[in-house]
Amino acid sequence: MTIRGQRRVETYLRLAELSRLILGMIHHAQEYFVPKERNRELRHLAEQAIYDRKNTLLRTA
């Protein structure tokens, strides 16, 4: 592998590791700091927002 290719692979591996760390921190925060019903409510609101946005885009098309 060329030096340039090796640097790209190392950068990718660092970013992948950082991504896993951040996702782990988010999961930990949701598990220990967010009340259980609140997490379900936030997920429902996010799904509703996606559904509303799709309907708005379809109406304007």
Backbone atoms as SQL, in Angstrom:
CREATE TABLE atoms (id INTEGER PRIMARY KEY, chain TEXT, resi INTEGER, resn TEXT, atom TEXT, x REAL, y REAL, z REAL);
INSERT INTO atoms VALUES
  (1, 'A', 1, 'MET', 'N', 0.851, -1.176, 0.000),
  (2, 'A', 1, 'MET', 'CA', 0.000, 0.000, 0.000),
  (3, 'A', 1, 'MET', 'C', 0.898, 1.241, 0.000),
  (4, 'A', 2, 'THR', 'N', 0.479, 2.230, -0.749),
  (5, 'A', 2, 'THR', 'CA', 1.269, 3.457, -0.806),
  (6, 'A', 2, 'THR', 'C', 1.141, 4.230, 0.501),
  (7, 'A', 3, 'ILE', 'N', 2.069, 5.145, 0.702),
  (8, 'A', 3, 'ILE', 'CA', 2.038, 5.975, 1.916),
  (9, 'A', 3, 'ILE', 'C', 0.756, 6.801, 1.962),
  (10, 'A', 4, 'ARG', 'N', 0.390, 7.344, 0.804),
  (11, 'A', 4, 'ARG', 'CA', -0.832, 8.150, 0.747),
  (12, 'A', 4, 'ARG', 'C', -2.057, 7.307, 1.103),
  (13, 'A', 5, 'GLY', 'N', -2.119, 6.096, 0.573),
  (14, 'A', 5, 'GLY', 'CA', -3.238, 5.203, 0.876),
  (15, 'A', 5, 'GLY', 'C', -3.259, 4.807, 2.337),
  (16, 'A', 6, 'GLN', 'N', -2.085, 4.603, 2.913),
  (17, 'A', 6, 'GLN', 'CA', -2.007, 4.221, 4.316),
  (18, 'A', 6, 'GLN', 'C', -2.515, 5.345, 5.208),
  (19, 'A', 7, 'ARG', 'N', -2.188, 6.574, 4.864),
  (20, 'A', 7, 'ARG', 'CA', -2.675, 7.719, 5.656),
  (21, 'A', 7, 'ARG', 'C', -4.196, 7.792, 5.603),
  (22, 'A', 8, 'ARG', 'N', -4.766, 7.545, 4.431),
  (23, 'A', 8, 'ARG', 'CA', -6.230, 7.578, 4.308),
  (24, 'A', 8, 'ARG', 'C', -6.878, 6.496, 5.162),
  (25, 'A', 9, 'VAL', 'N', -6.274, 5.307, 5.151),
  (26, 'A', 9, 'VAL', 'CA', -6.819, 4.207, 5.951),
  (27, 'A', 9, 'VAL', 'C', -6.719, 4.539, 7.430),
  (28, 'A', 10, 'GLU', 'N', -5.592, 5.081, 7.866),
  (29, 'A', 10, 'GLU', 'CA', -5.438, 5.455, 9.272),
  (30, 'A', 10, 'GLU', 'C', -6.452, 6.524, 9.671),
  (31, 'A', 11, 'THR', 'N', -6.664, 7.496, 8.804),
  (32, 'A', 11, 'THR', 'CA', -7.654, 8.543, 9.085),
  (33, 'A', 11, 'THR', 'C', -9.045, 7.945, 9.190),
  (34, 'A', 12, 'TYR', 'N', -9.384, 7.038, 8.273),
  (35, 'A', 12, 'TYR', 'CA', -10.693, 6.389, 8.308),
  (36, 'A', 12, 'TYR', 'C', -10.876, 5.611, 9.601),
  (37, 'A', 13, 'LEU', 'N', -9.853, 4.865, 10.008),
  (38, 'A', 13, 'LEU', 'CA', -9.958, 4.069, 11.235),
  (39, 'A', 13, 'LEU', 'C', -10.122, 4.963, 12.463),
  (40, 'A', 14, 'ARG', 'N', -9.418, 6.091, 12.486),
  (41, 'A', 14, 'ARG', 'CA', -9.580, 7.034, 13.612),
  (42, 'A', 14, 'ARG', 'C', -10.998, 7.590, 13.658),
  (43, 'A', 15, 'LEU', 'N', -11.513, 7.983, 12.491),
  (44, 'A', 15, 'LEU', 'CA', -12.866, 8.537, 12.450),
  (45, 'A', 15, 'LEU', 'C', -13.906, 7.482, 12.833),
  (46, 'A', 16, 'ALA', 'N', -13.703, 6.242, 12.403),
  (47, 'A', 16, 'ALA', 'CA', -14.635, 5.168, 12.760),
  (48, 'A', 16, 'ALA', 'C', -14.616, 4.928, 14.271),
  (49, 'A', 17, 'GLU', 'N', -13.424, 4.949, 14.867),
  (50, 'A', 17, 'GLU', 'CA', -13.310, 4.760, 16.308),
  (51, 'A', 17, 'GLU', 'C', -13.954, 5.920, 17.064),
  (52, 'A', 18, 'LEU', 'N', -13.742, 7.133, 16.587),
  (53, 'A', 18, 'LEU', 'CA', -14.353, 8.302, 17.212),
  (54, 'A', 18, 'LEU', 'C', -15.869, 8.248, 17.110),
  (55, 'A', 19, 'SER', 'N', -16.366, 7.799, 15.969),
  (56, 'A', 19, 'SER', 'CA', -17.809, 7.665, 15.777),
  (57, 'A', 19, 'SER', 'C', -18.398, 6.660, 16.760),
  (58, 'A', 20, 'ARG', 'N', -17.732, 5.515, 16.924),
  (59, 'A', 20, 'ARG', 'CA', -18.204, 4.513, 17.890),
  (60, 'A', 20, 'ARG', 'C', -18.204, 5.073, 19.309),
  (61, 'A', 21, 'LEU', 'N', -17.181, 5.850, 19.644),
  (62, 'A', 21, 'LEU', 'CA', -17.101, 6.451, 20.969),
  (63, 'A', 21, 'LEU', 'C', -18.257, 7.419, 21.204),
  (64, 'A', 22, 'ILE', 'N', -18.542, 8.265, 20.222),
  (65, 'A', 22, 'ILE', 'CA', -19.631, 9.236, 20.357),
  (66, 'A', 22, 'ILE', 'C', -20.976, 8.527, 20.471),
  (67, 'A', 23, 'LEU', 'N', -21.198, 7.505, 19.637),
  (68, 'A', 23, 'LEU', 'CA', -22.451, 6.759, 19.721),
  (69, 'A', 23, 'LEU', 'C', -22.596, 6.069, 21.080),
  (70, 'A', 24, 'GLY', 'N', -21.494, 5.566, 21.597),
  (71, 'A', 24, 'GLY', 'CA', -21.523, 4.957, 22.932),
  (72, 'A', 24, 'GLY', 'C', -21.864, 5.966, 24.006),
  (73, 'A', 25, 'MET', 'N', -21.324, 7.178, 23.888),
  (74, 'A', 25, 'MET', 'CA', -21.625, 8.226, 24.860),
  (75, 'A', 25, 'MET', 'C', -23.097, 8.631, 24.783),
  (76, 'A', 26, 'ILE', 'N', -23.635, 8.721, 23.579),
  (77, 'A', 26, 'ILE', 'CA', -25.055, 9.058, 23.416),
  (78, 'A', 26, 'ILE', 'C', -25.929, 7.973, 24.028),
  (79, 'A', 27, 'HIS', 'N', -25.597, 6.720, 23.741),
  (80, 'A', 27, 'HIS', 'CA', -26.372, 5.604, 24.294),
  (81, 'A', 27, 'HIS', 'C', -26.315, 5.615, 25.821),
  (82, 'A', 28, 'HIS', 'N', -25.127, 5.864, 26.373),
  (83, 'A', 28, 'HIS', 'CA', -24.973, 5.918, 27.829),
  (84, 'A', 28, 'HIS', 'C', -25.820, 7.044, 28.421),
  (85, 'A', 29, 'ALA', 'N', -25.790, 8.206, 27.787),
  (86, 'A', 29, 'ALA', 'CA', -26.566, 9.347, 28.291),
  (87, 'A', 29, 'ALA', 'C', -28.059, 9.049, 28.231),
  (88, 'A', 30, 'GLN', 'N', -28.509, 8.430, 27.141),
  (89, 'A', 30, 'GLN', 'CA', -29.929, 8.095, 27.032),
  (90, 'A', 30, 'GLN', 'C', -30.331, 7.082, 28.094),
  (91, 'A', 31, 'GLU', 'N', -29.450, 6.144, 28.374),
  (92, 'A', 31, 'GLU', 'CA', -29.772, 5.087, 29.320),
  (93, 'A', 31, 'GLU', 'C', -29.803, 5.578, 30.760),
  (94, 'A', 32, 'TYR', 'N', -28.882, 6.488, 31.114),
  (95, 'A', 32, 'TYR', 'CA', -28.743, 6.877, 32.512),
  (96, 'A', 32, 'TYR', 'C', -29.312, 8.246, 32.863),
  (97, 'A', 33, 'PHE', 'N', -29.444, 9.149, 31.903),
  (98, 'A', 33, 'PHE', 'CA', -29.835, 10.508, 32.240),
  (99, 'A', 33, 'PHE', 'C', -31.205, 10.919, 31.720),
  (100, 'A', 34, 'VAL', 'N', -31.681, 10.286, 30.662),
  (101, 'A', 34, 'VAL', 'CA', -32.968, 10.644, 30.083),
  (102, 'A', 34, 'VAL', 'C', -34.029, 9.711, 30.664),
  (103, 'A', 35, 'PRO', 'N', -35.112, 10.257, 31.236),
  (104, 'A', 35, 'PRO', 'CA', -36.181, 9.386, 31.736),
  (105, 'A', 35, 'PRO', 'C', -36.708, 8.489, 30.609),
  (106, 'A', 36, 'LYS', 'N', -37.078, 7.261, 30.954),
  (107, 'A', 36, 'LYS', 'CA', -37.465, 6.278, 29.952),
  (108, 'A', 36, 'LYS', 'C', -38.625, 6.752, 29.070),
  (109, 'A', 37, 'GLU', 'N', -39.630, 7.344, 29.659),
  (110, 'A', 37, 'GLU', 'CA', -40.770, 7.824, 28.858),
  (111, 'A', 37, 'GLU', 'C', -40.364, 8.975, 27.943),
  (112, 'A', 38, 'ARG', 'N', -39.394, 9.765, 28.385),
  (113, 'A', 38, 'ARG', 'CA', -38.961, 10.905, 27.587),
  (114, 'A', 38, 'ARG', 'C', -38.278, 10.436, 26.295),
  (115, 'A', 39, 'ASN', 'N', -37.492, 9.379, 26.383),
  (116, 'A', 39, 'ASN', 'CA', -36.825, 8.860, 25.197),
  (117, 'A', 39, 'ASN', 'C', -37.855, 8.366, 24.186),
  (118, 'A', 40, 'ARG', 'N', -38.886, 7.683, 24.652),
  (119, 'A', 40, 'ARG', 'CA', -39.947, 7.207, 23.769),
  (120, 'A', 40, 'ARG', 'C', -40.693, 8.378, 23.145),
  (121, 'A', 41, 'GLU', 'N', -40.939, 9.417, 23.943),
  (122, 'A', 41, 'GLU', 'CA', -41.640, 10.604, 23.444),
  (123, 'A', 41, 'GLU', 'C', -40.806, 11.328, 22.390),
  (124, 'A', 42, 'LEU', 'N', -39.499, 11.456, 22.621),
  (125, 'A', 42, 'LEU', 'CA', -38.622, 12.111, 21.648),
  (126, 'A', 42, 'LEU', 'C', -38.580, 11.331, 20.340),
  (127, 'A', 43, 'ARG', 'N', -38.546, 10.006, 20.421),
  (128, 'A', 43, 'ARG', 'CA', -38.534, 9.186, 19.215),
  (129, 'A', 43, 'ARG', 'C', -39.836, 9.364, 18.440),
  (130, 'A', 44, 'HIS', 'N', -40.964, 9.413, 19.163),
  (131, 'A', 44, 'HIS', 'CA', -42.256, 9.610, 18.512),
  (132, 'A', 44, 'HIS', 'C', -42.316, 10.970, 17.816),
  (133, 'A', 45, 'LEU', 'N', -41.823, 12.016, 18.484),
  (134, 'A', 45, 'LEU', 'CA', -41.820, 13.352, 17.890),
  (135, 'A', 45, 'LEU', 'C', -40.931, 13.402, 16.644),
  (136, 'A', 46, 'ALA', 'N', -39.791, 12.727, 16.689),
  (137, 'A', 46, 'ALA', 'CA', -38.900, 12.703, 15.533),
  (138, 'A', 46, 'ALA', 'C', -39.554, 11.986, 14.359),
  (139, 'A', 47, 'GLU', 'N', -40.210, 10.854, 14.628),
  (140, 'A', 47, 'GLU', 'CA', -40.907, 10.126, 13.564),
  (141, 'A', 47, 'GLU', 'C', -42.031, 10.972, 12.978),
  (142, 'A', 48, 'GLN', 'N', -42.756, 11.684, 13.830),
  (143, 'A', 48, 'GLN', 'CA', -43.842, 12.542, 13.372),
  (144, 'A', 48, 'GLN', 'C', -43.313, 13.674, 12.504),
  (145, 'A', 49, 'ALA', 'N', -42.172, 14.248, 12.886),
  (146, 'A', 49, 'ALA', 'CA', -41.583, 15.332, 12.107),
  (147, 'A', 49, 'ALA', 'C', -41.165, 14.836, 10.724),
  (148, 'A', 50, 'ILE', 'N', -40.598, 13.634, 10.655),
  (149, 'A', 50, 'ILE', 'CA', -40.206, 13.062, 9.363),
  (150, 'A', 50, 'ILE', 'C', -41.448, 12.826, 8.507),
  (151, 'A', 51, 'TYR', 'N', -42.498, 12.279, 9.109),
  (152, 'A', 51, 'TYR', 'CA', -43.740, 12.015, 8.380),
  (153, 'A', 51, 'TYR', 'C', -44.346, 13.320, 7.861),
  (154, 'A', 52, 'ASP', 'N', -44.383, 14.351, 8.706),
  (155, 'A', 52, 'ASP', 'CA', -44.943, 15.646, 8.300),
  (156, 'A', 52, 'ASP', 'C', -44.125, 16.265, 7.165),
  (157, 'A', 53, 'ARG', 'N', -42.797, 16.140, 7.248),
  (158, 'A', 53, 'ARG', 'CA', -41.946, 16.713, 6.205),
  (159, 'A', 53, 'ARG', 'C', -42.170, 16.004, 4.870),
  (160, 'A', 54, 'LYS', 'N', -42.334, 14.681, 4.901),
  (161, 'A', 54, 'LYS', 'CA', -42.596, 13.937, 3.663),
  (162, 'A', 54, 'LYS', 'C', -43.908, 14.392, 3.052),
  (163, 'A', 55, 'ASN', 'N', -44.954, 14.542, 3.866),
  (164, 'A', 55, 'ASN', 'CA', -46.249, 14.984, 3.345),
  (165, 'A', 55, 'ASN', 'C', -46.165, 16.386, 2.767),
  (166, 'A', 56, 'THR', 'N', -45.422, 17.270, 3.405),
  (167, 'A', 56, 'THR', 'CA', -45.278, 18.630, 2.903),
  (168, 'A', 56, 'THR', 'C', -44.564, 18.630, 1.561),
  (169, 'A', 57, 'LEU', 'N', -43.512, 17.820, 1.439),
  (170, 'A', 57, 'LEU', 'CA', -42.779, 17.753, 0.184),
  (171, 'A', 57, 'LEU', 'C', -43.643, 17.171, -0.925),
  (172, 'A', 58, 'LEU', 'N', -44.475, 16.188, -0.606),
  (173, 'A', 58, 'LEU', 'CA', -45.326, 15.584, -1.621),
  (174, 'A', 58, 'LEU', 'C', -46.412, 16.572, -2.090),
  (175, 'A', 59, 'ARG', 'N', -46.927, 17.375, -1.175),
  (176, 'A', 59, 'ARG', 'CA', -47.961, 18.350, -1.543),
  (177, 'A', 59, 'ARG', 'C', -47.423, 19.448, -2.446),
  (178, 'A', 60, 'THR', 'N', -46.170, 19.861, -2.219),
  (179, 'A', 60, 'THR', 'CA', -45.604, 20.956, -3.000),
  (180, 'A', 60, 'THR', 'C', -45.097, 20.491, -4.361),
  (181, 'A', 61, 'ALA', 'N', -44.911, 19.196, -4.522),
  (182, 'A', 61, 'ALA', 'CA', -44.368, 18.679, -5.798),
  (183, 'A', 61, 'ALA', 'C', -45.402, 18.676, -6.902);
